[in-house]
Amino acid sequence: MSVFRNLSRISQYSYSSKPHTLNTTVTNRFHAPLSTFLSHFATATATNTHTDYLAPHVGLGPTKAHEKARVVVLGTGWAGSRLMKGLDPNIYDIVCVSPRNHMVFTPLLASTCVGTLEFRSVAEPIARIQPAISREPGSYFFLANCTSIDTDHHVVHCETVTEGEETLDPWKFTISYDKLVIALGAQPTTFGIHGVYEHAIFLREVYHAQEIRRKLLLNLMLSDVPGIGKEEKQRLLHCVVVGGGPTGVEFSGELSDFIMRDVRQRYTHVKDYIHVTLIEANEILSSFDDRLRRYATKQLTKSGVRLVRGIVKDVQEKKIILNDGTEVPYGLLVWSTGVGPSPIVRSLDLPKSPGGRIGIDEWLRVPSVQDVFAIGDCSGFVESTGRPVLPALAQVAERQGKYLAALLNKIGRSNGSRANSIKDMDFGDPFVYKHLGSMATIGSYKALVDLRQSKEAKGLSLAGFLSWFVWRSAYLTRVVSWRNRFYVAINWATTFVFGRDISRI
């Protein structure tokens, strides 16, 4: 944010009459290192009036011949982070734009809600994933949102992220790109149901997990206050999870473990009031083998999770209403019903795939525009490719990011890194996705491992303690950095010996 504050001071005094160039009489007043840093930025318009200063448009101008080509990456999810990790900083300057400066290791996010893991264990700073962003003079990370894309002029329009009351107003700026990778992810699907955004909590970001944990512990402590009636205690301590996919099932399993092993020891006065209900319109874990689904249903029921088949019709402050008229009171409501295109993805004037995602071809390029690629949950194959839209899974996004990083490095080595320079280039083999299998923990030291490549295919499937050991081992090795692997291992060991942390911070 200090970058934009310094730029605003400069723009208040004087701009050159020529666009894309800062006035040298201004920059000479500063030390050489600062002027060198500011030389990477340019102004889209330049005037000397104070009125125009109120809403200046500054940013990174087009790269020059003696500079490295610039790859702009929108997003820090699985796809964007894996892409940046694989990009060669000797070929490209890497500029990342995202409202968060870290990647979230989502498979372990449910564990942070109940204190099995600490939040920092699942957050990986982008500067550790790609050190060039904090070291190279032409590479940057901007805490901002993309607001629009001008593909004709190779420009991305952005607006800074602000929080709280005592902060600067959102600052608008632009970034010129040679190659653009859109990895904006997706947003939770609510199916237009009234009250979901107002009263439910999603589970996709670290702050979602923090909110769930605070709410859960607050309800536990409030229910112990003298004067709280039995009916209100039951409502406060009723945790409802909507959505029977892997995220909903894993959170329900973690929550049941928390109740069985920690709440009943430390909140003995209310231990008989706390319950978990999992609501799903069809079968839970629909992508898993039938045998594994039946096993999961049996184990969740045995651990105290109530399974309800129904469709949520309305969400109110203290209860949800199902399609058959049943009212379900709750104290904590977690919504996990899948994902769909975000508003910014829907607003972009780009080809779309079935379902509203950004359309891509076999090489992850966006058709009909130059130098634009899309990966992860925000993208899907256009119908002309004859390929189905891939599921919104972490392994899909990660492998797309890995493939595109190798492709962009190949393009750079073939002198195609500049804007509008790859029209007739041979990209080689297209992207091919092979499903590696699915895993989910269901609590009580049990998990499911389904290694089939599709629902119709045959393959190995495991359930029970051995699967739980495989699940933990696999995800421990998939954690990005050795630092976070150490954190996760220590957190698991500490929880096993001393129990979960129930501090409300």
Sequence and secondary structure as in RCSB ss.txt:
>XXXX:A:sequence
MSVFRNLSRISQYSYSSKPHTLNTTVTNRFHAPLSTFLSHFATATATNTHTDYLAPHVGLGPTKAHEKARVVVLG
TGWAGSRLMKGLDPNIYDIVCVSPRNHMVFTPLLASTCVGTLEFRSVAEPIARIQPAISREPGSYFFLANCTSID
TDHHVVHCETVTEGEETLDPWKFTISYDKLVIALGAQPTTFGIHGVYEHAIFLREVYHAQEIRRKLLLNLMLSDV
PGIGKEEKQRLLHCVVVGGGPTGVEFSGELSDFIMRDVRQRYTHVKDYIHVTLIEANEILSSFDDRLRRYATKQL
TKSGVRLVRGIVKDVQEKKIILNDGTEVPYGLLVWSTGVGPSPIVRSLDLPKSPGGRIGIDEWLRVPSVQDVFAI
GDCSGFVESTGRPVLPALAQVAERQGKYLAALLNKIGRSNGSRANSIKDMDFGDPFVYKHLGSMATIGSYKALVD
LRQSKEAKGLSLAGFLSWFVWRSAYLTRVVSWRNRFYVAINWATTFVFGRDISRI
>XXXX:A:secstr
 HHHHHHHHHHHH   SSTT   HHHHTTS HHHHHHHTTEEESS    HHHHTS  EEE    TTS EEEEEE 
 SHHHHHHHHHS TTTEEEEEEESSSEEE GGGHHHHTTTSS GGGGEEEHHHH THHHHSTT EEEEEEEEEEE
TTTTEEEEEE   SSSS    EEEEE SEEEE    EE  TT TTHHHH B  SSHHHHHHHHHHHHHHHHHTTS
TT  HHHHHHHTEEEEE  SHHHHHHHHHHHHHIIIIIHHH TTTTTT EEEEEESS TTTTS HHHHHHHHHHH
HHTTEEEEE  EEEE SSEEEETTS EEE SEEEE   EE  HHHHHS S B TTS EEE TTSB TTSSSEEE 
GGGEEE GGGT       HHHHHHHHHHHHHHHHHHHHTT  STT  TT    S        EEEEEETTEEEEE
  SSSSS   EEEEHHHHHHHHHHHHHHSSSHHHHHHHHHHHHHHHHH       
